[in-house]
Amino acid sequence: MTTALHRRLGRPAIERLFVMTQQMPDSGELAKPADEPANDPINHRHSAAFAAVVVGVVLVANLVLLAVAAKDRSWGALHIMLIEVPITNGILCVVSFGLTLLVKLCTRGTVELLIVASFVPIGAIFVDAALIMCMGLHGC
């Protein structure tokens, strides 16, 4: 049988296989998988950068909507509060939630990313509604 392996694989391949089996670690050394990164700070930087981008985009979009509502202060502001703010933040929520899947490839912190991707735009809807209602709207 050894000669058949020698003919199929060649002598150097069998010698490499023998050397590899001799260098195998004990079962105690295999407790931690080698392909799992251990608390890599780069992963946390990507999570923080993604969260900052989501918060920044939501903040800018909502500030623009609030500025337009503050300039109008009539039925247009009510329209912005009831229709445009939820649609804008819903789109931002869906896009940031979809981008979370891309960022998940680089990071391991999916729970924090999902919280930021979903609750920041949803929370912005309620904050915008409260701010627009405090503007002193009139019907003219």
Buried (B, 14 or more C-beta within 10 A) or exposed (E): EEEEEEEEEEEEEBEEEEEEEEEEEEEEEEEEEEEEEEEEEEBBEBBBEBBEBBBEBBEEBBEEBBEEBBEBBEEBBBEBBEEBBBEBBEEBBEBBBEBBEEBBEBBBBBEBBBEBBBEBBBEBBEEBBEBBEEBEBEEE
